[in-house]
Each structure stands twice: as C-alpha cells, then as structure tokens.
C-alpha cells in the first residue's frame, strides 16, 4: 500500500504547499481512493507536484463534515460527477465550534451551495458499518467506551425543530473511518478522530473481530488535550502493537513528538508531499 500525503499542516519540501487540513491518496492493489480534500486547492497542487493522477480514483471518501476535510471538493466538482463520493449523511448538518474564552460561535461546516452535493454519484451513508469493496469498509457512529476519551466539547450542530433552528451538542456521529484489510491485518484511516482515536480503534476491532490493526494513519485531535490524555493515548497505542503509526493534522506538534519518542521507528512523522509505503 502506498499513501501520498496531499494536504497536511506541515510542509518542508520545496514547491509543495501546506494548510490546516488533510487529504490522502491511498493506493492498494488495483484500487485507489482519495480520502478527504483539505480546505482548498492545495491537494490538487501537491498531487500535480507528485505527478499522481486523481481522475481515475475508485472513490472519494469524506471523513466528516468540517471545512478542513471537505472544502477542496469545490475544486473537483466535475470529477465528483463521475466517481462515487462516500459521506455519512449527518455530515451535511450545519456545524459550529465555540471559542472557549468568549463563547463566540464560528461556522466550520460545509458550504450551503456546492455543485458536488447535487451530483448523482454522491453516496449519503446512514452510518454504522458499510462495505464499499472487497476488504474496504467505512465505519461511523463510534461509541464512547474508553475512560479517558470523553465526549468532545465545544462542537455544535444546528437541528430544525418545530419552533425553528436549535443548536445541539455535536458528538460527531458523522465521523467515518476508512478500514482497508490487507494481510496480515487492518489499515485504519481517520480524519480527526473526534470521538477519540482509541475509541475508534476499539470499535474497528469490535466490528471486524479477530483482525489486528497493522497500521494507523490519522488525525487524532490531541492538539489541545492534556499531557495525561496524550500519555494515556500513547500507552494504549503501544499496547495494541500497531506496526506503523502516522499522526496527522490535528494531532498537534506536541503530541506528534511524544508519539514519535515513545514508538520510535514505528511512528512516521508526516509532511505535505511525503509518500509512505506500508
């Protein structure tokens, strides 16, 4: 399996661009998937620099309904008319984040008017467990079972009630994991892992029992977490004996460094334009 990092917060190579967001091109066997599109044209620029084509991918998978993972879809509306786009149906809810100091809300969801949202190839998934190809699965509605991974705070979704729109806490039920089965185990991809990366991995193992997680390539949403939360996450990852861990995007520099220090060569640090063979 080869993974090309098309969008990532960090960039070091000349001519490549970085932004707050994530986009991956995943090539496994004869199948190719685009996982997220960042927030702008950056993923297309970096794909061109890497000389990797996106026109013949087998599917576009959107991890959840936030701008930094789906914003680039506006750049490939024509492509989205020809290729299946897999997204959990709740990703289309209006989503907000709250400034913890001021209480001010900022919109972070999908744009209201985007041509790709009307394309005939759009697959709005009801959630849960979906097989999209042999050995390729999408998993959402992650349960919160890990003691140190609590419900995410500061996220809101707008729901239409009889009395009008109302903001409710957003527990990110729309976040979906991509799981690819390759001998001798599973390769797990996550956009932000808002429900907690260990919760995500436990759920994957519950829906695909007896299959060990061999590699993890994921945003882990640890940037603003306490040192204790980061340490407990690293301890749990180490106990799972995952062979390769690539912490991306919202994992945060501090947590990435800690994961690298703890896991050594088992951890690969990311950058825009890097290609990883697993």
Backbone as CSV, one residue per row, in Angstrom:
resi,resn,N_x,N_y,N_z,CA_x,CA_y,CA_z,C_x,C_y,C_z
1,UNK,0.850,-1.198,0.000,0.000,0.000,0.000,0.881,1.242,0.000
2,UNK,0.517,2.198,-0.850,1.226,3.472,-0.864,0.252,4.592,-0.508
3,UNK,0.685,5.475,0.382,-0.137,6.614,0.805,0.617,7.899,0.483
4,UNK,-0.001,8.741,-0.326,0.573,10.055,-0.658,-0.151,11.109,0.166
5,UNK,0.610,11.895,0.930,0.019,12.952,1.754,-0.118,14.198,0.880
6,UNK,-1.345,14.501,0.473,-1.601,15.626,-0.431,-1.845,16.928,0.315
7,UNK,-2.443,16.840,1.492,-2.644,18.027,2.334,-2.308,17.675,3.762
8,UNK,-1.538,18.549,4.397,-1.125,18.364,5.782,-0.722,19.737,6.326
9,UNK,-0.821,19.900,7.636,-0.481,21.178,8.256,0.975,21.557,8.051
10,UNK,1.857,20.563,7.975,3.292,20.842,7.872,3.791,20.582,6.459
11,UNK,4.777,21.379,6.051,5.387,21.201,4.734,6.850,21.603,4.819
12,UNK,7.725,20.814,4.196,9.158,21.093,4.215,9.770,21.062,2.814
13,UNK,9.141,20.355,1.887,9.708,20.209,0.562,9.447,21.439,-0.296
14,UNK,10.443,21.816,-1.071,10.323,22.979,-1.946,9.206,22.769,-2.968
15,UNK,8.375,23.791,-3.132,7.327,23.762,-4.142,6.009,23.183,-3.681
16,UNK,5.996,22.505,-2.540,4.751,21.966,-2.009,4.087,23.000,-1.101
17,UNK,2.784,22.844,-0.903,2.014,23.766,-0.079,1.428,23.019,1.117
18,UNK,1.269,23.733,2.222,0.622,23.175,3.398,-0.561,24.037,3.807
19,UNK,-1.494,23.459,4.542,-2.618,24.211,5.101,-3.207,23.390,6.238
20,UNK,-4.020,24.027,7.061,-4.720,23.317,8.125,-5.782,22.434,7.466
21,UNK,-5.477,21.160,7.356,-6.399,20.244,6.702,-5.719,18.931,6.413
22,UNK,-6.445,18.042,5.751,-5.908,16.725,5.460,-6.468,16.193,4.159
23,UNK,-5.611,15.559,3.376,-6.033,14.853,2.172,-4.988,13.789,1.867
24,UNK,-5.442,12.577,1.584,-4.560,11.457,1.294,-4.996,10.764,0.012
25,UNK,-4.036,10.316,-0.774,-4.304,9.399,-1.873,-3.793,8.034,-1.431
26,UNK,-4.699,7.065,-1.403,-4.375,5.725,-0.915,-4.434,4.759,-2.090
27,UNK,-3.350,4.060,-2.331,-3.268,3.105,-3.439,-2.965,1.729,-2.865
28,UNK,-3.880,0.794,-3.104,-3.739,-0.545,-2.572,-4.193,-1.548,-3.623
29,UNK,-3.285,-2.413,-4.058,-3.624,-3.343,-5.129,-3.991,-2.574,-6.392
30,UNK,-5.145,-2.870,-6.931,-5.626,-2.174,-8.122,-6.585,-1.037,-7.783
31,UNK,-6.746,-0.714,-6.501,-7.715,0.295,-6.083,-7.023,1.547,-5.574
32,UNK,-7.693,2.692,-5.836,-7.136,3.980,-5.429,-8.275,4.814,-4.843
33,UNK,-8.047,5.394,-3.660,-9.076,6.196,-3.008,-8.493,7.547,-2.591
34,UNK,-9.292,8.588,-2.773,-8.964,9.908,-2.245,-9.695,10.060,-0.924
35,UNK,-8.932,10.237,0.146,-9.515,10.355,1.484,-9.383,11.805,1.941
36,UNK,-10.490,12.531,1.915,-10.569,13.951,2.259,-9.877,14.833,1.207
37,UNK,-10.203,16.125,1.255,-9.700,17.051,0.230,-9.160,18.347,0.817
38,UNK,-8.853,18.366,2.132,-8.373,19.605,2.724,-9.422,20.699,2.631
39,UNK,-8.988,21.955,2.681,-9.955,23.057,2.638,-9.886,23.884,1.359
40,UNK,-8.939,23.585,0.453,-8.786,24.432,-0.739,-8.186,23.618,-1.878
41,UNK,-7.528,24.318,-2.806,-6.909,23.694,-3.975,-5.584,23.018,-3.650
42,UNK,-5.104,23.121,-2.429,-3.759,22.676,-2.073,-3.525,21.215,-2.453
43,UNK,-4.509,20.345,-2.228,-4.315,18.919,-2.522,-4.089,18.685,-4.006
44,UNK,-4.725,19.502,-4.855,-4.517,19.378,-6.299,-3.121,19.850,-6.698
45,UNK,-2.679,20.938,-6.104,-1.329,21.441,-6.377,-0.284,20.383,-6.011
46,UNK,-0.418,19.802,-4.819,0.572,18.832,-4.374,0.482,17.523,-5.151
47,UNK,-0.724,17.132,-5.577,-0.862,15.939,-6.419,-0.133,16.135,-7.745
48,UNK,-0.236,17.345,-8.282,0.470,17.657,-9.527,1.982,17.592,-9.333
49,UNK,2.461,18.127,-8.201,3.896,18.079,-7.916,4.389,16.636,-7.793
50,UNK,3.558,15.772,-7.236,3.923,14.369,-7.073,3.681,13.560,-8.348
51,UNK,3.021,14.182,-9.315,2.672,13.523,-10.576,1.795,12.292,-10.341
52,UNK,0.812,12.459,-9.439,-0.175,11.401,-9.216,-1.521,11.887,-9.748
53,UNK,-2.169,11.038,-10.507,-3.451,11.392,-11.120,-4.596,11.082,-10.166
54,UNK,-5.605,11.946,-10.174,-6.796,11.723,-9.348,-8.017,11.377,-10.192
55,UNK,-7.897,11.498,-11.502,-9.059,11.310,-12.366,-9.595,9.888,-12.355
56,UNK,-8.742,8.912,-12.027,-9.174,7.518,-12.110,-9.287,6.846,-10.742
57,UNK,-9.473,7.650,-9.676,-9.652,7.027,-8.367,-10.963,6.259,-8.342
58,UNK,-11.018,5.238,-7.484,-12.215,4.401,-7.392,-13.284,5.008,-6.497
59,UNK,-12.901,5.981,-5.695,-13.882,6.627,-4.830,-13.259,7.782,-4.070
60,UNK,-14.102,8.723,-3.668,-13.712,9.835,-2.816,-14.425,9.634,-1.486
61,UNK,-13.668,9.592,-0.408,-14.217,9.335,0.917,-14.004,10.571,1.775
62,UNK,-15.077,11.092,2.341,-15.007,12.276,3.195,-15.218,11.835,4.641
63,UNK,-14.249,12.150,5.488,-14.260,11.603,6.852,-15.332,12.221,7.731
64,UNK,-15.620,13.516,7.553,-16.666,14.171,8.346,-16.940,15.556,7.757
65,UNK,-17.965,16.208,8.272,-18.457,17.421,7.634,-17.828,18.708,8.096
66,UNK,-16.504,18.782,8.193,-15.813,20.013,8.537,-15.053,20.559,7.333
67,UNK,-14.940,21.878,7.273,-14.378,22.574,6.117,-12.961,22.148,5.770
68,UNK,-12.160,21.778,6.771,-10.754,21.452,6.517,-10.555,20.031,5.999
69,UNK,-11.663,19.315,5.795,-11.611,17.976,5.222,-12.445,17.859,3.945
70,UNK,-13.407,18.756,3.780,-14.299,18.690,2.614,-14.235,19.928,1.732
71,UNK,-13.560,20.998,2.183,-13.574,22.254,1.433,-13.033,22.131,0.023
72,UNK,-12.069,21.243,-0.179,-11.487,21.089,-1.505,-12.406,20.446,-2.523
73,UNK,-13.548,19.910,-2.085,-14.492,19.303,-3.027,-14.969,20.305,-4.071
74,UNK,-15.013,21.583,-3.718,-15.431,22.596,-4.691,-14.478,22.669,-5.872
75,UNK,-13.251,22.176,-5.701,-12.248,22.224,-6.756,-12.376,21.046,-7.736
76,UNK,-13.154,20.038,-7.385,-13.247,18.836,-8.232,-14.703,18.454,-8.469
77,UNK,-15.534,19.449,-8.709,-16.959,19.172,-8.891,-17.216,18.304,-10.123
78,UNK,-16.463,18.510,-11.193,-16.657,17.696,-12.389,-16.252,16.254,-12.131
79,UNK,-15.159,16.070,-11.409,-14.705,14.721,-11.068,-15.740,14.010,-10.207
80,UNK,-16.367,14.765,-9.296,-17.354,14.174,-8.388,-18.607,13.700,-9.117
81,UNK,-18.794,14.149,-10.358,-19.942,13.683,-11.142,-19.698,12.302,-11.730
82,UNK,-18.438,11.843,-11.711,-18.081,10.585,-12.371,-17.638,9.507,-11.388
83,UNK,-17.319,9.904,-10.168,-16.720,8.983,-9.201,-17.569,8.968,-7.930
84,UNK,-17.820,7.808,-7.336,-18.605,7.768,-6.093,-17.961,8.598,-4.981
85,UNK,-18.792,9.387,-4.304,-18.348,10.187,-3.164,-19.083,9.645,-1.937
86,UNK,-18.344,9.103,-0.986,-18.930,8.463,0.189,-18.843,9.402,1.387
87,UNK,-19.996,9.739,1.948,-20.029,10.635,3.096,-21.197,10.229,3.990
88,UNK,-21.003,10.295,5.289,-22.078,9.978,6.224,-23.119,11.093,6.164
89,UNK,-24.393,10.738,6.168,-25.464,11.692,5.907,-25.492,12.851,6.904
90,UNK,-25.047,12.643,8.138,-25.097,13.713,9.127,-23.987,14.745,8.940
91,UNK,-23.081,14.466,8.017,-22.030,15.442,7.717,-22.608,16.722,7.123
92,UNK,-23.841,16.670,6.622,-24.441,17.838,5.988,-25.164,18.749,6.974
93,UNK,-25.176,18.385,8.248,-25.728,19.294,9.252,-24.835,20.525,9.370
94,UNK,-25.431,21.652,9.716,-24.654,22.878,9.920,-23.869,22.733,11.226
95,UNK,-22.555,22.954,11.145,-21.681,22.672,12.276,-20.924,23.925,12.708
96,UNK,-20.738,24.042,14.019,-20.090,25.213,14.605,-19.082,24.774,15.661
97,UNK,-18.102,25.641,15.908,-17.196,25.448,17.028,-17.264,26.673,17.919
98,UNK,-17.072,26.468,19.210,-17.219,27.545,20.191,-15.860,27.957,20.741
99,UNK,-15.603,29.251,20.732,-14.392,29.767,21.359,-14.527,29.597,22.877
100,UNK,-13.624,28.816,23.524,-13.798,28.534,24.954,-13.659,29.769,25.840
101,UNK,-13.007,30.827,25.349,-12.805,32.024,26.154,-13.956,33.014,26.010
102,UNK,-14.478,33.169,24.784,-15.504,34.181,24.540,-16.900,33.605,24.365
103,UNK,-16.971,32.302,24.080,-18.268,31.699,23.806,-18.763,31.965,22.396
104,UNK,-17.976,32.673,21.592,-18.375,33.012,20.225,-18.383,31.758,19.354
105,UNK,-19.397,31.647,18.486,-19.513,30.505,17.592,-18.952,30.844,16.215
106,UNK,-18.261,29.886,15.618,-17.723,30.047,14.272,-18.188,28.871,13.422
107,UNK,-18.682,29.163,12.204,-19.186,28.100,11.342,-18.022,27.323,10.743
108,UNK,-18.047,25.992,10.842,-16.958,25.164,10.330,-17.472,24.025,9.449
109,UNK,-18.747,24.106,9.053,-19.349,23.027,8.271,-19.181,23.204,6.775
110,UNK,-19.986,22.464,6.039,-19.940,22.500,4.582,-20.637,23.750,4.057
111,UNK,-20.223,24.184,2.879,-20.873,25.320,2.252,-22.303,24.957,1.868
112,UNK,-23.180,25.954,1.942,-24.579,25.700,1.593,-24.748,25.326,0.130
113,UNK,-24.050,26.033,-0.748,-24.207,25.824,-2.183,-22.906,25.291,-2.770
114,UNK,-22.883,24.016,-3.069,-21.734,23.390,-3.708,-22.249,22.375,-4.714
115,UNK,-21.742,22.452,-5.940,-22.233,21.587,-7.003,-22.051,20.109,-6.713
116,UNK,-20.982,19.752,-6.000,-20.731,18.340,-5.756,-21.794,17.714,-4.877
117,UNK,-22.471,18.525,-4.072,-23.502,17.994,-3.188,-24.762,17.584,-3.942
118,UNK,-24.842,17.978,-5.209,-26.000,17.632,-6.028,-25.680,16.556,-7.048
119,UNK,-24.433,16.062,-7.075,-24.036,15.130,-8.124,-24.684,13.766,-7.913
120,UNK,-24.908,13.075,-9.014,-25.569,11.781,-8.966,-24.732,10.678,-8.351
121,UNK,-23.416,10.900,-8.216,-22.535,9.879,-7.666,-22.369,10.006,-6.146
122,UNK,-23.051,10.958,-5.540,-22.949,11.141,-4.095,-23.631,9.985,-3.368
123,UNK,-22.930,9.373,-2.433,-23.473,8.269,-1.642,-23.593,8.730,-0.197
124,UNK,-24.797,9.106,0.226,-25.039,9.513,1.606,-25.307,8.256,2.439
125,UNK,-24.358,7.923,3.290,-24.454,6.680,4.047,-25.190,6.897,5.359
126,UNK,-26.004,5.940,5.766,-26.786,6.096,7.004,-25.961,5.938,8.257
127,UNK,-24.746,5.481,8.150,-23.907,5.307,9.337,-23.768,3.846,9.710
128,UNK,-22.906,3.615,10.684,-22.663,2.241,11.111,-21.506,1.633,10.349
129,UNK,-21.741,0.474,9.744,-20.695,-0.298,9.065,-21.109,-0.495,7.618
130,UNK,-20.268,-0.048,6.677,-20.578,-0.153,5.263,-19.394,-0.742,4.507
131,UNK,-19.642,-1.783,3.740,-18.615,-2.360,2.872,-18.749,-1.706,1.498
132,UNK,-17.684,-1.059,1.016,-17.759,-0.405,-0.291,-17.018,-1.187,-1.370
133,UNK,-16.201,-2.156,-0.961,-15.499,-3.034,-1.885,-14.951,-4.192,-1.080
134,UNK,-14.420,-5.190,-1.751,-13.846,-6.319,-1.030,-12.702,-5.837,-0.141
135,UNK,-12.846,-6.025,1.162,-11.811,-5.643,2.099,-11.713,-4.158,2.365
136,UNK,-12.708,-3.385,1.942,-12.694,-1.928,2.153,-13.995,-1.542,2.858
137,UNK,-13.875,-0.916,4.044,-15.041,-0.635,4.867,-15.026,0.806,5.372
138,UNK,-16.223,1.330,5.616,-16.387,2.619,6.272,-17.131,2.376,7.580
139,UNK,-16.617,2.960,8.659,-17.158,2.721,9.993,-17.436,4.060,10.662
140,UNK,-18.679,4.280,11.096,-19.033,5.537,11.772,-19.870,5.235,12.999
141,UNK,-20.378,6.312,13.645,-21.148,6.203,14.880,-20.318,5.478,15.946
142,UNK,-19.162,6.057,16.249,-18.204,5.457,17.171,-18.702,5.604,18.606
143,UNK,-18.844,4.525,19.350,-19.278,4.632,20.759,-18.136,5.102,21.655
144,UNK,-18.502,5.804,22.725,-17.524,6.316,23.696,-17.398,5.310,24.830
145,UNK,-16.340,4.505,24.787,-16.175,3.437,25.767,-14.872,3.556,26.549
146,UNK,-13.914,4.325,26.039,-12.621,4.469,26.702,-12.722,5.515,27.805
147,UNK,-12.258,5.183,28.983,-12.449,6.036,30.161,-11.856,7.429,29.971
148,UNK,-10.682,7.539,29.366,-10.024,8.846,29.268,-10.403,9.621,28.000
149,UNK,-11.279,9.067,27.172,-11.732,9.767,25.962,-13.209,10.119,26.123
150,UNK,-13.469,11.335,26.589,-14.832,11.768,26.854,-15.458,12.390,25.612
151,UNK,-16.716,12.737,25.720,-17.425,13.383,24.615,-16.731,14.700,24.256
152,UNK,-16.612,14.998,22.963,-15.949,16.250,22.567,-16.778,17.465,22.976
153,UNK,-16.094,18.484,23.497,-16.769,19.705,23.921,-16.506,20.814,22.913
154,UNK,-17.432,21.765,22.849,-17.210,22.937,22.019,-17.667,22.799,20.591
155,UNK,-18.288,21.656,20.221,-18.826,21.486,18.878,-20.349,21.474,18.948
156,UNK,-20.965,22.118,17.958,-22.421,22.247,17.935,-22.945,21.952,16.541
157,UNK,-24.176,21.468,16.481,-24.832,21.228,15.201,-26.215,21.867,15.243
158,UNK,-26.629,22.351,14.110,-27.927,23.031,14.028,-28.986,22.042,13.566
159,UNK,-30.019,21.883,14.351,-31.116,20.986,14.005,-32.410,21.788,13.891
160,UNK,-33.246,21.387,12.968,-34.530,22.075,12.766,-35.588,21.431,13.647
161,UNK,-36.121,22.201,14.578,-37.190,21.751,15.454,-38.485,22.437,15.027
162,UNK,-39.583,22.079,15.662,-40.876,22.685,15.321,-40.850,24.192,15.530
163,UNK,-40.114,24.636,16.547,-40.063,26.057,16.855,-38.965,26.776,16.065
164,UNK,-38.238,26.037,15.235,-37.186,26.641,14.424,-35.837,26.006,14.704
165,UNK,-34.764,26.572,14.141,-33.425,26.006,14.335,-32.995,26.046,15.800
166,UNK,-32.305,25.004,16.212,-31.795,24.930,17.577,-30.414,24.292,17.548
167,UNK,-29.494,24.841,18.350,-28.152,24.285,18.422,-28.086,23.187,19.477
168,UNK,-27.553,22.032,19.082,-27.374,20.917,19.986,-25.902,20.510,19.987
169,UNK,-25.452,19.884,21.062,-24.072,19.409,21.115,-23.821,18.418,19.990
170,UNK,-22.676,18.553,19.348,-22.312,17.675,18.239,-21.293,16.657,18.737
171,UNK,-21.705,15.400,18.807,-20.817,14.329,19.256,-20.178,13.601,18.085
172,UNK,-20.246,14.215,16.893,-19.528,13.768,15.705,-19.881,12.341,15.293
173,UNK,-21.177,12.035,15.297,-21.605,10.721,14.823,-21.298,10.528,13.338
174,UNK,-21.079,11.642,12.624,-20.825,11.541,11.185,-19.395,11.143,10.864
175,UNK,-18.499,11.191,11.839,-17.105,10.860,11.550,-16.999,9.387,11.156
176,UNK,-16.442,9.156,9.957,-16.300,7.781,9.495,-14.832,7.443,9.245
177,UNK,-14.486,6.234,9.638,-13.146,5.700,9.456,-13.113,4.886,8.175
178,UNK,-11.995,4.934,7.495,-11.754,4.044,6.369,-10.881,2.904,6.867
179,UNK,-11.326,1.678,6.632,-10.573,0.496,7.062,-10.323,-0.379,5.843
180,UNK,-9.056,-0.655,5.579,-8.684,-1.497,4.449,-8.010,-2.749,5.000
181,UNK,-8.539,-3.905,4.595,-7.999,-5.176,5.066,-6.902,-5.651,4.122
182,UNK,-5.714,-5.793,4.669,-4.571,-6.307,3.919,-3.828,-7.284,4.811
183,UNK,-3.421,-8.402,4.244,-2.679,-9.372,5.033,-1.414,-8.723,5.599
184,UNK,-1.170,-8.856,6.915,-1.877,-9.731,7.864,-2.810,-8.985,8.800
185,UNK,-3.432,-7.876,8.377,-4.302,-7.153,9.298,-5.014,-5.992,8.639
186,UNK,-5.344,-4.994,9.462,-6.147,-3.859,9.029,-5.316,-2.588,8.990
187,UNK,-5.587,-1.753,7.993,-5.033,-0.409,7.918,-6.181,0.559,8.178
188,UNK,-6.055,1.390,9.204,-7.131,2.286,9.628,-6.750,3.730,9.326
189,UNK,-7.702,4.463,8.718,-7.513,5.875,8.391,-8.601,6.682,9.079
190,UNK,-8.208,7.799,9.719,-9.169,8.679,10.385,-8.846,10.123,10.046
191,UNK,-9.885,10.921,9.859,-9.684,12.330,9.546,-9.285,13.140,10.766
192,UNK,-10.105,13.088,11.819,-9.807,13.817,13.059,-9.992,12.969,14.314
193,UNK,-10.698,11.863,14.205,-10.944,11.004,15.372,-11.516,11.802,16.537
194,UNK,-12.507,12.644,16.261,-13.132,13.415,17.336,-13.651,12.543,18.484
195,UNK,-14.186,11.349,18.207,-14.636,10.512,19.333,-13.490,9.923,20.153
196,UNK,-12.243,10.174,19.757,-11.084,9.604,20.444,-10.503,8.466,19.626
197,UNK,-9.206,8.527,19.370,-8.606,7.530,18.480,-8.664,6.128,19.064
198,UNK,-8.593,5.995,20.388,-8.662,4.661,20.991,-10.091,4.131,20.915
199,UNK,-11.075,4.991,21.140,-12.467,4.582,20.904,-12.641,4.093,19.472
200,UNK,-12.058,4.822,18.529,-12.166,4.452,17.112,-11.582,3.066,16.868
201,UNK,-10.391,2.825,17.396,-9.728,1.544,17.164,-10.471,0.397,17.848
202,UNK,-10.968,0.627,19.049,-11.747,-0.417,19.736,-12.991,-0.772,18.920
203,UNK,-13.620,0.242,18.329,-14.832,-0.029,17.556,-14.505,-0.802,16.281
204,UNK,-13.408,-0.449,15.633,-12.985,-1.207,14.450,-12.784,-2.678,14.813
205,UNK,-12.136,-2.922,15.936,-11.884,-4.301,16.344,-13.160,-5.034,16.741
206,UNK,-14.188,-4.265,17.153,-15.449,-4.910,17.508,-16.269,-5.285,16.281
207,UNK,-16.167,-4.491,15.206,-16.945,-4.801,14.001,-16.185,-5.724,13.056
208,UNK,-14.862,-5.805,13.244,-14.040,-6.729,12.454,-13.209,-7.575,13.436
209,UNK,-13.861,-8.430,14.202,-13.176,-9.166,15.268,-12.123,-10.126,14.722
210,UNK,-11.055,-10.283,15.524,-10.019,-11.228,15.162,-9.033,-10.728,14.139
211,UNK,-9.181,-9.465,13.729,-8.284,-8.890,12.720,-7.473,-7.769,13.373
212,UNK,-6.182,-7.949,13.562,-5.377,-6.936,14.243,-5.193,-5.682,13.397
213,UNK,-5.078,-4.531,14.055,-4.776,-3.277,13.360,-3.276,-3.235,13.106
214,UNK,-2.891,-3.209,11.838,-1.476,-3.256,11.464,-0.892,-1.858,11.312
215,UNK,-1.712,-0.920,10.802,-1.223,0.451,10.629,-2.346,1.436,10.906
216,UNK,-1.952,2.629,11.354,-2.888,3.697,11.692,-2.367,4.997,11.099
217,UNK,-3.163,5.607,10.236,-2.814,6.886,9.625,-3.976,7.823,9.923
218,UNK,-3.738,8.807,10.816,-4.905,9.501,11.364,-4.580,10.851,11.967
219,UNK,-5.518,11.778,11.781,-5.593,12.918,12.665,-6.191,12.423,13.974
220,UNK,-5.608,12.818,15.090,-6.026,12.250,16.380,-6.607,13.278,17.339
221,UNK,-6.717,14.519,16.931,-7.352,15.572,17.711,-6.817,15.655,19.137
222,UNK,-5.480,15.678,19.246,-4.834,15.754,20.559,-4.184,17.105,20.813
223,UNK,-4.304,18.034,19.873,-3.593,19.306,19.967,-3.869,20.047,21.270
224,UNK,-5.128,20.085,21.690,-5.500,20.851,22.881,-5.696,19.969,24.108
225,UNK,-5.306,18.696,24.017,-5.534,17.775,25.127,-4.439,17.890,26.187
226,UNK,-4.751,17.432,27.368,-3.788,17.451,28.470,-2.669,16.447,28.220
227,UNK,-1.559,16.644,28.931,-0.453,15.697,28.833,-0.894,14.313,29.277
228,UNK,-1.738,14.255,30.284,-2.218,12.956,30.755,-2.998,12.230,29.668
229,UNK,-3.861,12.954,28.964,-4.633,12.342,27.879,-3.699,11.839,26.769
230,UNK,-2.704,12.640,26.428,-1.749,12.228,25.397,-0.988,10.985,25.849
231,UNK,-0.521,10.988,27.095,0.240,9.841,27.613,-0.614,8.579,27.622
232,UNK,-1.867,8.694,28.032,-2.743,7.524,28.070,-3.031,7.016,26.666
233,UNK,-3.156,7.930,25.713,-3.366,7.531,24.320,-2.160,6.766,23.793
234,UNK,-0.964,7.283,24.057,0.258,6.626,23.599,0.405,5.245,24.228
235,UNK,0.096,5.142,25.494,0.178,3.852,26.193,-0.756,2.836,25.547
236,UNK,-1.975,3.266,25.221,-2.945,2.370,24.592,-2.488,1.965,23.187
237,UNK,-1.931,2.912,22.441,-1.419,2.594,21.096,-0.283,1.576,21.181
238,UNK,0.607,1.775,22.151,1.735,0.864,22.301,1.264,-0.545,22.647
239,UNK,0.234,-0.649,23.476,-0.277,-1.961,23.870,-0.919,-2.705,22.701
240,UNK,-1.430,-1.942,21.718,-2.051,-2.577,20.550,-1.019,-3.128,19.570
241,UNK,0.238,-2.772,19.773,1.337,-3.272,18.946,1.110,-2.986,17.458
242,UNK,0.649,-1.776,17.168,0.465,-1.359,15.771,1.836,-1.128,15.148
243,UNK,2.050,-1.689,13.968,3.379,-1.663,13.351,3.782,-0.275,12.864
244,UNK,2.838,0.470,12.289,3.135,1.802,11.769,2.034,2.774,12.182
245,UNK,2.454,3.915,12.754,1.517,4.957,13.172,1.967,6.266,12.530
246,UNK,1.041,6.907,11.804,1.324,8.200,11.183,0.340,9.213,11.774
247,UNK,0.777,10.052,12.709,-0.117,11.036,13.332,-0.180,12.317,12.491
248,UNK,-1.358,12.662,12.024,-1.530,13.758,11.079,-2.269,14.955,11.681
249,UNK,-2.156,16.105,10.987,-3.107,17.212,11.069,-3.369,17.664,12.509
250,UNK,-4.555,17.383,13.036,-4.993,17.895,14.333,-4.396,17.140,15.510
251,UNK,-3.507,16.185,15.268,-2.820,15.518,16.373,-2.024,16.544,17.172
252,UNK,-1.449,17.530,16.467,-0.694,18.588,17.138,0.780,18.236,17.262
253,UNK,1.627,19.262,17.152,3.075,19.059,17.165,3.547,18.401,18.464
254,UNK,3.034,18.872,19.603,3.472,18.325,20.897,3.158,16.837,20.991
255,UNK,1.930,16.441,20.616,1.549,15.028,20.696,2.290,14.200,19.657
256,UNK,2.513,14.773,18.466,3.272,14.037,17.453,4.670,13.705,17.962
257,UNK,5.322,14.702,18.593,6.656,14.470,19.129,6.667,13.403,20.197
258,UNK,5.638,13.413,21.039,5.562,12.425,22.115,5.330,11.016,21.558
259,UNK,4.487,10.925,20.525,4.232,9.618,19.907,5.508,9.094,19.246
260,UNK,6.225,9.985,18.553,7.471,9.582,17.904,8.502,9.122,18.935
261,UNK,8.614,9.849,20.021,9.588,9.488,21.061,9.251,8.136,21.672
262,UNK,7.952,7.868,21.861,7.543,6.618,22.501,7.630,5.424,21.553
263,UNK,7.247,5.623,20.288,7.158,4.497,19.357,8.376,4.347,18.451
264,UNK,9.230,5.358,18.414,10.447,5.254,17.610,10.167,5.054,16.137
265,UNK,10.797,4.051,15.547,10.661,3.807,14.116,9.262,3.358,13.714
266,UNK,8.455,2.976,14.685,7.069,2.597,14.366,6.218,3.817,14.029
267,UNK,6.689,5.003,14.354,5.976,6.243,14.065,6.653,6.965,12.908
268,UNK,5.856,7.364,11.919,6.340,8.140,10.781,5.728,9.533,10.875
269,UNK,6.561,10.556,10.965,6.050,11.928,11.029,5.670,12.398,9.628
270,UNK,4.553,13.115,9.506,4.027,13.469,8.184,4.516,14.831,7.692
271,UNK,4.347,15.048,6.400,4.512,16.372,5.797,3.854,16.327,4.429
272,UNK,3.381,17.455,3.961,2.771,17.531,2.639,3.789,17.101,1.585
273,UNK,3.367,16.198,0.722,4.246,15.709,-0.332,4.967,14.422,-0.010
274,UNK,4.881,13.952,1.237,5.553,12.690,1.603,4.726,11.516,1.097
275,UNK,5.420,10.490,0.596,4.775,9.245,0.178,5.287,8.111,1.055
276,UNK,4.359,7.338,1.597,4.663,6.304,2.565,4.241,4.956,2.014
277,UNK,5.110,3.979,2.083,4.791,2.607,1.701,4.625,1.766,2.963
278,UNK,3.494,1.094,3.053,3.189,0.274,4.229,3.076,-1.189,3.810
